[in-house]
């Protein structure tokens, strides 16, 4: 267990709370619930607001929603009914402090600091009743107050008594100053003035005051559950200089249990409270500032009034406080008296926003459709336009783009007729979003720019943020990463004034997308995780599922497959609970790709097939296309080229139907890659060129780089080294401009490969080393393994076998860490090759056989054939021609299965050569003629290899009598 029970708790308690120690009390809502104060809980507030704000038929459904937070309800109340948050005036009616408030007031009188997140004035009222001069009370509420009193303890020297109000309050009841702007009660207010990476921490000016006050102090935390507060938990994790932390956990038992945190325990805990305390402890240790952490289980009021009062206050308790009669007005009654809830449009809008924010598109659409019917019956055009947007938004969440566009266009038409320019900007923004989702980026940008011009002119900050975000998302797809990041940063800075945490999560995730595509994996991961934390705190399960998937992808890109899997599993679990089939498909694709990368083809195919069934059920053609593409990639890896081509072509047809040019260009490349593997050189180049034309047309710069890389690889495989080098260098220039480290490493390796084939080994080594350093920089250990493989190959060419073996062993080690069977097979072949060239045929055969077993397990025809060829070569070198021919024929069988014409032709030549050496000329002619036919199909019959083959064939024919 993380905590150990302390012996003699009463004695230990007196030591911890000795009057000689500097004490700081941090208290939350739990302290104000006892009589006579009787402040309701957040749950009571939320239920009342739902009952007042939602249509009657939606109330029970909304109350039972998972992830519903008080702050979210208050924010949606503010949007729809109560812009001035008159509901918060309810705290003004509480004037009777309870005994805990009196304890805290007396603690302040004795120069102990107190901070609270509560909105009530009950500690202030208690102070007023025990002090002769209320003017000496100094509530620290506003930003100016915090900046003025950075060291609040200094006020005691002036016989002043500070009270730190961390979440603000309606007014300063000592001075009468209105301070409503300080209230931190909505999600937006919780999101304001937080810097990058600090979404869930107090504002910097509050933290400075708090941390100064906490130096060398014992911090006592009471009235918190450990999970219901946005900023206190994260702030506590950053504690500096605190000597002790005492966490008071409320129970109904007045007996006291004192526990101390055990730093040696590694046991996990499901309790959020204990998990938070463990994080605080670990954070303090990392800061080289270990804290003694205690947890006290007892009745809160009894602890303060019967135990701490005797230790610290040492005076008589105020009499009959808890017996006082105070019956505050019911919250629901107060709010209904001060806020108008009679607008039926607003009730449906209130319900829609709750459903929408909690990713319930069907419920959101249903209640908005009812609102639309009411607005039509009353002839209210403005409300009709609003509900068209709401219904379209729900459709958009379900990827029903055409339906969404129809509603958004109706909204735009109405707003233009009404002369509502700001409303028209909103409609244009939504039309742009749906158009972008259909991959029509030029038109989408046009809509967004039109919307932005209006929003900028009108000073609509929220509209500007959303539009900048969507413009940035399109720029990512066009490979303009730095421009995209600039838009996201501008949007984040504007959003810092608004405090919209939902859009902040989206912005951070989009920034992460840009960093990911640049290969800046650390920055991407940090942004995804901050976005995930926001979604978790907001109870946005839909967003959380997406971010979990993203974090998993980052681990997968680094080759950290075991770390990636739990994120995919968690994402799938949430998506299934929500019934969000689109998100389920996305994560299934990620999980399938993970298994594909590990060489677990059967498992990957099973997952892809499951995702395909879902996409067909919900008629999601876009997802169906993506899944077919992934299945095609899987079959390519298995060497099943004809089946892979069929899948890519099926996907391509969907792309054309949807006018999805980005995916169309990708599938043309995929088909081209197979043609290249099958030796259909010109067909491959034509497909790559067609794909390049599309990417030039739509401005897809990353796609252009990939086209050039694929062309270079094709030229490389046909021996046209000059064209290969030219295309690799062009691709490298583009990727360097993009800042895409992953593609940079790929093209550095490509250039190195050309230099290697040219015999320029030293320059090739330098280029491979550059690629290795680039891949290490981004944590791409799979590419690093490939670099070690290639570096080992060069050392092998230089006859430096120890260095060659060292690099191949390093490559094998990485593939074993990754759990990549395909990578291991490749490494075994490379190690076997080194032993082969050292004439150590026994060791060479052992490694080739290991590789062959893996390829047979993977059912990879090309891999089986390649290894059979290698084993055949070893037997031939040993003079065992019969066994060698057996493996050559096995290789030929599998090359035919895979459709790999280039490798098949090489195998035919090898068999023909052996038969010529055995003077079996008639048999050899058949094999050599078949090989020459393939050379002619490929257009390389006049290459040096083609001419040599023709010469051998002529010789064999001349020897037939």
ZITAGI-V224443 format. One record per residue. N is the residue number from 0. RES is the residue in one small letter. SS is DSSP state (h for helix, s for strand, l for the rest). OMEGA is omega in whole degrees, 0 to 359 (* if undefined). NEAR is the number of other C-alpha atoms within 12 Angstrom. Layout:
n: (N/N)
res: (RES/RES)
ss: (SS/SS)
omega: (OMEGA/OMEGA)
near: (NEAR/NEAR)
//
This chain:
n: (0/1/2/3/4/5/6/7/8/9/10/11/12/13/14/15/16/17/18/19/20/21/22/23/24/25/26/27/28/29/30/31/32/33/34/35/36/37/38/39/40/41/42/43/44/45/46/47/48/49/50/51/52/53/54/55/56/57/58/59/60/61/62/63/64/65/66/67/68/69/70/71/72/73/74/75/76/77/78/79/80/81/82/83/84/85/86/87/88/89/90/91/92/93/94/95/96/97/98/99/100/101/102/103/104/105/106/107/108/109/110/111/112/113/114/115/116/117/118/119/120/121/122/123/124/125/126/127/128/129/130/131/132/133/134/135/136/137/138/139/140/141/142/143/144/145/146/147/148/149/150/151/152/153/154/155/156/157/158/159/160/161/162/163/164/165/166/167/168/169/170/171/172/173/174/175/176/177/178/179/180/181/182/183/184/185/186/187/188/189/190/191/192/193/194/195/196/197/198/199/200/201/202/203/204/205/206/207/208/209/210/211/212/213/214/215/216/217/218/219/220/221/222/223/224/225/226/227/228/229/230/231/232/233/234/235/236/237/238/239/240/241/242/243/244/245/246/247/248/249/250/251/252/253/254/255/256/257/258/259/260/261/262/263/264/265/266/267/268/269/270/271/272/273/274/275/276/277/278/279/280/281/282/283/284/285/286/287/288/289/290/291/292/293/294/295/296/297/298/299/300/301/302/303/304/305/306/307/308/309/310/311/312/313/314/315/316/317/318/319/320/321/322/323/324/325/326/327/328/329/330/331/332/333/334/335/336/337/338/339/340/341/342/343/344/345/346/347/348/349/350/351/352/353/354/355/356/357/358/359/360/361/362/363/364/365/366/367/368/369/370/371/372/373/374/375/376/377/378/379/380/381/382/383/384/385/386/387/388/389/390/391/392/393/394/395/396/397/398/399/400/401/402/403/404/405/406/407/408/409/410/411/412/413/414/415/416/417/418/419/420/421/422/423/424/425/426/427/428/429/430/431/432/433/434/435/436/437/438/439/440/441/442/443/444/445/446/447/448/449/450/451/452/453/454/455/456/457/458/459/460/461/462/463/464/465/466/467/468/469/470/471/472/473/474/475/476/477/478/479/480/481/482/483/484/485/486/487/488/489/490/491/492/493/494/495/496/497/498/499/500/501/502/503/504/505/506/507/508/509/510/511/512/513/514/515/516/517/518/519/520/521/522/523/524/525/526/527/528/529/530/531/532/533/534/535/536/537/538/539/540/541/542/543/544/545/546/547/548/549/550/551/552/553/554/555/556/557/558/559/560/561/562/563/564/565/566/567/568/569/570/571/572/573/574/575/576/577/578/579/580/581/582/583/584/585/586/587/588/589/590/591/592/593/594/595/596/597/598/599/600/601/602/603/604/605/606/607/608/609/610/611/612/613/614/615/616/617/618/619/620/621/622/623/624/625/626/627/628/629/630/631/632/633/634/635/636/637/638/639/640/641/642/643/644/645/646/647/648/649/650/651/652/653/654/655/656/657/658/659/660/661/662/663/664/665/666/667/668/669/670/671/672/673/674/675/676/677/678/679/680/681/682/683/684/685/686/687/688/689/690/691/692/693/694/695/696/697/698/699/700/701/702/703/704/705/706/707/708/709/710/711/712/713/714/715/716/717/718/719/720/721/722/723/724/725/726/727/728/729/730/731/732/733/734/735/736/737/738/739/740/741/742/743/744/745/746/747/748/749/750/751/752/753/754/755/756/757/758/759/760/761/762/763/764/765/766/767/768/769/770/771/772/773/774/775/776/777/778/779/780/781/782/783/784/785/786/787/788/789/790/791/792/793/794/795/796/797/798/799/800/801/802/803/804/805/806/807/808/809/810/811/812/813/814/815/816/817/818/819/820/821/822/823/824/825/826/827/828/829/830/831/832/833/834/835/836/837/838/839/840/841/842/843/844/845/846/847/848/849/850/851/852/853/854/855/856/857/858/859/860/861/862/863/864/865/866/867/868/869/870/871/872/873/874/875/876/877/878/879/880/881/882/883/884/885/886/887/888/889/890/891/892/893/894/895/896/897/898/899/900/901/902/903/904/905/906/907/908/909/910/911/912/913/914/915/916/917/918/919/920/921/922/923/924/925/926/927/928/929/930/931/932/933/934/935/936/937/938/939/940/941/942/943/944/945/946/947/948/949/950/951/952/953/954/955/956/957/958/959/960)
res: (x/x/x/x/x/x/x/x/x/x/x/x/x/x/x/x/x/x/x/x/x/x/x/x/x/x/x/x/x/x/x/x/x/x/x/x/x/x/x/x/x/x/x/x/x/x/x/x/x/x/x/x/x/x/x/x/x/x/x/x/x/x/x/x/x/x/x/x/x/x/x/x/x/x/x/x/x/x/x/x/x/x/x/x/x/x/x/x/x/x/x/x/x/x/x/x/x/x/x/x/x/x/x/x/x/x/x/x/x/x/x/x/x/x/x/x/x/x/x/x/x/x/x/x/x/x/x/x/x/x/x/x/x/x/x/x/x/x/x/x/x/x/x/x/x/x/x/x/x/x/x/x/x/x/x/x/x/x/x/x/x/x/x/x/x/x/x/x/x/x/x/x/x/x/x/x/x/x/x/x/x/x/x/x/x/x/x/x/x/x/x/x/x/x/x/x/x/x/x/x/x/x/x/x/x/x/x/x/x/x/x/x/x/x/x/x/x/x/x/x/x/x/x/x/x/x/x/x/x/x/x/x/x/x/x/x/x/x/x/x/x/x/x/x/x/x/x/x/x/x/x/x/x/x/x/x/x/x/x/x/x/x/x/x/x/x/x/x/x/x/x/x/x/x/x/x/x/x/x/x/x/x/x/x/x/x/x/x/x/x/x/x/x/x/x/x/x/x/x/x/x/x/x/x/x/x/x/x/x/x/x/x/x/x/x/x/x/x/x/x/x/x/x/x/x/x/x/x/x/x/x/x/x/x/x/x/x/x/x/x/x/x/x/x/x/x/x/x/x/x/x/x/x/x/x/x/x/x/x/x/x/x/x/x/x/x/x/x/x/x/x/x/x/x/x/x/x/x/x/x/x/x/x/x/x/x/x/x/x/x/x/x/x/x/x/x/x/x/x/x/x/x/x/x/x/x/x/x/x/x/x/x/x/x/x/x/x/x/x/x/x/x/x/x/x/x/x/x/x/x/x/x/x/x/x/x/x/x/x/x/x/x/x/x/x/x/x/x/x/x/x/x/x/x/x/x/x/x/x/x/x/x/x/x/x/x/x/x/x/x/x/x/x/x/x/x/x/x/x/x/x/x/x/x/x/x/x/x/x/x/x/x/x/x/x/x/x/x/x/x/x/x/x/x/x/x/x/x/x/x/x/x/x/x/x/x/x/x/x/x/x/x/x/x/x/x/x/x/x/x/x/x/x/x/x/x/x/x/x/x/x/x/x/x/x/x/x/x/x/x/x/x/x/x/x/x/x/x/x/x/x/x/x/x/x/x/x/x/x/x/x/x/x/x/x/x/x/x/x/x/x/x/x/x/x/x/x/x/x/x/x/x/x/x/x/x/x/x/x/x/x/x/x/x/x/x/x/x/x/x/x/x/x/x/x/x/x/x/x/x/x/x/x/x/x/x/x/x/x/x/x/x/x/x/x/x/x/x/x/x/x/x/x/x/x/x/x/x/x/x/x/x/x/x/x/x/x/x/x/x/x/x/x/x/x/x/x/x/x/x/x/x/x/x/x/x/x/x/x/x/x/x/x/x/x/x/x/x/x/x/x/x/x/x/x/x/x/x/x/x/x/x/x/x/x/x/x/x/x/x/x/x/x/x/x/x/x/x/x/x/x/x/x/x/x/x/x/x/x/x/x/x/x/x/x/x/x/x/x/x/x/x/x/x/x/x/x/x/x/x/x/x/x/x/x/x/x/x/x/x/x/x/x/x/x/x/x/x/x/x/x/x/x/x/x/x/x/x/x/x/x/x/x/x/x/x/x/x/x/x/x/x/x/x/x/x/x/x/x/x/x/x/x/x/x/x/x/x/x/x/x/x/x/x/x/x/x/x/x/x/x/x/x/x/x/x/x/x/x/x/x/x/x/x/x/x/x/x/x/x/x/x/x/x/x/x/x/x/x/x/x/x/x/x/x/x/x/x/x/x/x/x/x/x/x/x/x/x/x/x/x/x/x/x/x/x/x/x/x/x/x/x/x/x/x/x/x/x/x/x/x/x/x/x/x/x/x/x/x/x/x/x/x/x/x/x/x/x/x/x/x/x/x/x/x/x/x/x/x/x/x/x/x/x/x/x/x/x/x/x/x/x/x/x/x/x/x/x/x/x/x/x/x/x/x/x/x/x/x/x/x/x/x/x/x/x/x/x/x/x/x)
ss: (l/l/s/s/s/l/l/l/h/h/h/h/h/h/h/h/l/l/l/l/l/l/s/s/s/s/s/l/h/h/h/h/l/l/l/l/l/l/l/l/l/h/h/h/h/h/h/h/h/h/h/h/h/l/l/h/h/h/h/h/h/h/h/l/l/l/l/l/l/h/h/h/h/h/h/h/h/h/h/h/l/l/l/l/l/h/h/h/h/h/h/h/h/l/l/l/l/l/h/h/h/h/h/h/h/h/h/h/h/l/l/l/s/s/s/s/l/l/l/l/l/h/h/h/h/h/h/h/h/h/l/l/l/h/h/h/s/s/s/s/l/l/h/h/h/h/h/h/l/l/l/h/h/h/h/h/h/h/l/l/s/s/s/s/s/l/l/l/l/l/s/l/l/l/l/l/l/s/l/h/h/h/l/l/l/l/h/h/h/h/h/l/l/l/l/l/l/l/l/l/l/l/l/h/h/h/h/h/h/h/h/h/h/h/l/l/l/s/s/s/s/s/l/l/l/l/l/l/l/l/h/h/h/h/h/h/l/l/l/l/l/l/l/s/s/s/s/s/s/s/l/l/l/l/l/l/s/s/s/s/s/l/l/l/l/l/l/l/l/l/l/h/h/h/h/h/h/h/h/h/h/h/h/h/h/h/l/l/l/l/l/s/s/s/s/s/s/s/l/h/h/h/h/h/h/h/h/h/h/h/h/h/h/l/l/l/l/l/l/l/l/l/l/l/l/l/l/l/l/l/h/h/h/h/h/h/h/h/l/l/l/l/l/h/h/h/h/h/h/h/h/h/h/h/h/h/h/l/l/l/h/h/h/h/h/h/h/h/h/h/h/h/h/h/h/h/h/l/l/l/h/h/h/h/h/h/h/h/h/h/h/h/h/h/h/h/h/l/l/l/h/h/h/h/h/h/h/h/h/h/h/h/h/h/h/h/h/h/l/l/h/h/h/h/h/h/h/h/h/h/h/h/h/h/h/h/h/l/l/l/h/h/h/h/h/h/h/h/h/h/h/h/h/h/h/h/h/h/l/l/h/h/h/h/h/h/h/h/h/h/h/h/h/h/h/h/h/l/l/l/h/h/h/h/h/h/h/h/h/h/h/h/h/h/h/h/h/h/l/l/h/h/h/h/h/h/h/h/h/h/h/h/h/h/h/h/h/l/l/l/h/h/h/h/h/h/h/h/h/h/h/h/h/h/h/h/h/h/l/l/h/h/h/h/h/h/h/h/h/h/h/h/h/h/h/h/h/l/l/l/h/h/h/h/h/h/h/h/h/h/h/h/h/h/h/h/h/h/l/l/h/h/h/h/h/h/h/h/h/h/h/h/h/h/h/h/h/l/l/l/h/h/h/h/h/h/h/h/h/h/h/h/h/h/h/h/h/l/l/l/h/h/h/h/h/h/h/h/h/h/h/h/h/h/h/h/h/l/l/l/h/h/h/h/h/h/h/h/h/h/h/h/h/h/h/h/h/h/l/l/h/h/h/h/h/h/h/h/h/h/h/h/h/h/h/h/h/l/l/l/h/h/h/h/h/h/h/h/h/h/h/h/h/h/h/h/h/h/l/l/h/h/h/h/h/h/h/h/h/h/h/h/h/h/h/h/h/l/l/l/h/h/h/h/h/h/h/h/h/h/h/h/h/h/h/h/h/h/l/l/h/h/h/h/h/h/h/h/h/h/h/h/h/h/h/h/h/l/l/l/h/h/h/h/h/h/h/h/h/h/h/h/h/h/h/h/h/l/l/l/h/h/h/h/h/h/h/h/h/h/h/h/h/h/h/h/h/l/l/l/h/h/h/h/h/h/h/h/h/h/h/h/h/h/h/h/h/h/l/l/h/h/h/h/h/h/h/h/h/h/h/h/h/h/h/h/h/l/l/l/h/h/h/h/h/h/h/h/h/h/h/h/h/h/h/h/h/h/l/l/h/h/h/h/h/h/h/h/h/h/h/h/h/h/h/h/h/l/l/l/h/h/h/h/h/h/h/h/h/h/h/h/h/h/h/h/h/h/l/l/h/h/h/h/h/h/h/h/h/h/h/h/h/h/h/h/h/l/l/l/h/h/h/h/h/h/h/h/h/h/h/h/h/h/h/h/h/h/l/l/l/l/l/h/h/h/h/h/h/h/h/h/h/h/h/h/h/h/l/l/l)
omega: (184/181/176/180/179/174/178/186/181/179/181/179/180/179/182/185/177/180/179/182/174/184/178/182/176/189/180/190/184/183/186/185/181/176/2/184/174/176/183/177/179/180/179/177/183/182/181/181/177/180/181/190/185/172/187/184/182/190/184/179/181/180/184/181/177/176/181/181/177/183/178/180/180/180/180/172/181/180/193/187/196/184/181/181/176/180/182/176/180/182/180/186/181/186/184/180/173/185/178/178/178/177/183/177/178/177/178/179/179/174/169/182/179/172/180/173/184/181/183/183/192/176/178/180/178/177/181/184/179/180/179/186/183/180/180/178/183/173/178/191/187/177/179/178/182/180/180/185/180/176/189/180/180/181/180/180/179/184/173/186/184/169/185/181/189/180/176/181/183/182/172/188/176/183/182/181/176/183/185/182/181/186/176/185/178/177/180/181/176/183/184/173/173/180/179/181/184/183/184/173/176/176/185/183/176/181/181/179/182/184/176/182/187/182/178/183/166/183/178/182/181/177/179/176/182/183/188/183/185/195/183/179/179/179/180/180/181/185/176/171/178/181/181/173/178/181/181/180/184/170/180/182/181/175/187/172/182/181/179/181/180/183/183/183/178/184/177/179/178/180/179/180/181/178/178/181/177/179/178/181/182/178/179/179/179/178/183/182/183/181/170/183/180/173/180/176/179/176/189/183/179/181/183/190/182/183/183/180/181/182/190/187/175/174/181/175/172/186/169/180/184/179/181/179/177/183/181/176/177/183/182/179/181/184/181/178/186/182/181/180/187/182/184/177/183/178/179/176/177/180/179/185/177/180/183/182/180/173/176/188/181/178/180/181/183/182/178/177/176/177/179/180/178/182/178/181/181/179/181/185/182/178/176/179/180/183/173/178/183/179/178/179/178/177/180/179/181/179/176/194/183/178/179/180/180/179/181/181/175/180/180/181/180/184/176/178/180/185/181/186/179/176/178/178/178/180/178/179/181/176/177/180/180/179/178/178/176/176/175/190/180/179/178/179/179/178/182/181/177/179/183/181/179/182/180/180/183/182/181/186/182/178/179/181/182/182/176/179/182/174/178/181/178/179/176/182/178/178/180/191/182/176/179/181/178/179/181/181/177/180/179/180/177/182/178/177/184/180/180/184/179/180/177/177/180/180/179/179/179/173/179/177/181/179/179/182/174/182/179/193/180/179/179/183/180/181/176/183/178/177/179/179/178/181/180/181/181/187/179/185/179/178/180/179/181/183/175/177/181/179/177/178/179/177/181/179/177/184/181/190/182/178/183/189/181/179/178/181/179/179/180/181/180/182/179/178/181/185/180/186/178/178/178/179/181/183/175/177/179/181/177/179/176/179/177/180/178/181/180/191/182/179/180/181/179/180/178/180/177/179/181/178/179/182/178/179/183/178/179/184/180/179/179/178/180/182/178/177/179/176/176/178/178/182/174/179/178/182/179/193/181/179/179/180/178/181/180/180/175/179/181/179/178/179/181/180/181/186/179/187/179/181/178/180/180/181/173/176/181/179/177/179/179/177/179/179/180/178/178/192/185/178/178/182/179/179/178/180/177/178/180/179/179/183/175/181/184/178/179/187/177/178/178/179/179/176/182/178/180/176/180/180/179/178/180/183/178/177/178/189/182/178/179/182/182/181/176/182/176/180/180/179/180/183/176/176/179/185/182/186/180/179/176/179/181/181/172/178/179/178/179/179/177/180/179/180/176/181/180/191/183/178/178/178/180/182/177/178/177/179/179/180/179/182/177/182/181/178/180/187/176/176/177/179/180/178/177/177/183/177/177/179/179/178/177/177/179/181/176/188/177/179/178/182/180/181/179/177/177/177/179/180/180/181/177/177/182/185/182/179/180/178/178/179/179/181/178/180/181/178/177/180/179/179/179/182/173/180/175/189/180/178/180/181/181/183/177/179/175/181/180/179/179/182/177/176/180/182/183/185/181/179/178/182/181/181/175/176/180/180/177/179/180/179/178/180/178/181/180/188/181/179/178/179/178/181/175/181/176/178/181/179/183/174/177/178/184/184/181/187/183/180/178/181/178/179/178/178/181/179/179/180/180/181/176/181/179/180/175/192/182/178/184/183/180/181/183/178/177/179/181/178/178/178/180/177/182/181/181/182/179/174/178/180/180/179/178/178/181/179/180/180/179/180/181/180/182/183/179/182/*)
near: (20/29/29/20/20/22/14/14/25/21/16/21/28/20/18/31/33/19/23/17/22/30/36/40/40/39/40/37/33/36/44/39/29/29/29/28/38/32/37/30/24/27/22/21/31/32/28/30/42/40/30/39/43/40/30/19/20/29/27/16/23/36/29/18/27/23/30/35/37/32/33/38/45/40/39/38/41/30/25/32/34/27/17/20/30/25/35/37/28/30/33/28/26/32/30/37/40/42/40/44/51/39/44/45/38/38/39/41/37/31/32/39/43/46/46/40/39/42/38/39/39/41/47/47/32/34/39/30/22/27/22/14/16/23/20/25/33/38/44/44/42/31/29/16/26/32/21/20/31/26/27/38/36/21/26/23/15/14/22/29/40/45/51/44/41/40/37/36/37/33/28/32/28/26/17/13/16/18/27/26/23/31/37/38/38/33/39/33/34/40/40/34/30/31/24/27/25/32/42/40/35/37/35/25/27/38/34/27/34/43/30/26/38/36/27/24/35/36/40/39/39/41/36/32/28/31/23/29/37/39/36/37/32/29/30/40/34/33/40/33/26/36/27/37/41/36/39/39/34/29/21/14/16/20/19/31/29/30/30/34/35/25/25/14/16/14/16/16/17/12/16/18/25/32/25/33/41/40/30/37/38/29/23/28/22/16/17/14/22/27/37/32/39/38/36/38/29/26/27/37/35/28/33/39/32/25/28/32/30/24/25/32/28/17/18/16/24/24/13/14/23/25/16/19/16/21/17/22/20/21/35/26/19/24/31/24/18/20/28/24/28/17/21/28/36/34/36/45/44/43/47/44/39/47/43/39/40/36/41/35/34/26/31/38/35/28/40/44/33/31/36/36/24/24/26/20/14/15/13/20/29/28/33/35/39/39/42/44/47/45/45/42/42/38/33/35/34/31/31/27/32/23/24/34/35/26/36/40/32/30/39/38/29/27/29/22/16/19/15/22/27/29/34/37/40/42/44/42/44/46/45/42/44/39/36/35/32/32/30/29/34/25/24/31/34/24/33/40/31/30/37/37/26/27/29/23/16/19/16/25/28/33/37/37/40/41/45/44/43/43/42/43/40/42/36/36/37/35/38/32/37/25/26/34/36/24/32/41/27/26/37/43/30/33/40/30/24/29/33/37/45/42/38/49/42/39/43/46/41/44/44/40/42/42/35/40/40/38/36/34/38/26/30/35/38/27/36/41/34/37/41/41/36/38/36/32/34/43/32/37/39/43/42/40/42/42/44/43/42/42/44/41/41/40/35/38/35/37/38/30/36/25/24/32/31/24/34/40/27/29/40/36/26/32/32/22/19/28/23/32/35/37/40/38/41/39/42/46/43/41/44/40/40/43/35/37/36/34/36/30/36/23/24/33/32/24/31/40/27/27/38/35/24/28/30/21/16/22/20/27/34/37/36/37/38/40/44/40/42/44/43/41/39/42/37/39/37/41/38/32/38/26/26/33/35/24/32/39/31/28/37/36/27/28/30/23/17/26/24/31/36/41/40/38/41/41/44/42/44/41/42/39/43/43/35/36/40/38/36/32/38/24/26/33/35/24/32/40/30/28/38/36/26/28/32/23/20/30/26/34/39/41/42/40/41/40/44/42/42/45/45/41/39/43/33/32/32/35/23/23/27/23/25/33/35/25/32/40/29/29/38/37/26/30/35/27/22/36/29/38/37/40/42/42/42/41/45/41/44/44/42/40/40/39/29/31/28/22/18/19/28/21/23/32/36/24/31/40/31/29/39/37/27/33/37/28/25/36/31/36/38/41/40/39/40/39/42/42/44/45/42/39/39/40/29/31/26/22/18/20/28/20/24/33/34/25/33/40/32/31/38/37/27/31/34/26/23/34/27/35/36/39/41/40/39/38/42/39/43/43/44/39/38/40/28/31/27/23/19/20/29/22/24/32/36/24/33/41/32/31/38/39/26/30/36/27/21/34/29/36/35/39/43/41/40/39/44/38/42/40/41/38/36/38/28/27/25/20/15/18/24/21/21/29/32/24/33/41/30/31/38/40/26/34/37/27/27/37/33/37/37/38/38/39/37/31/40/39/38/33/40/38/33/34/28/28/19/17/20/21/28/23/25/33/33/23/34/38/30/28/38/37/25/31/35/25/22/29/20/29/23/17/18/15/22/29/18/21/35/28/22/30/33/21/22/30/23/16/18/16/9)
//
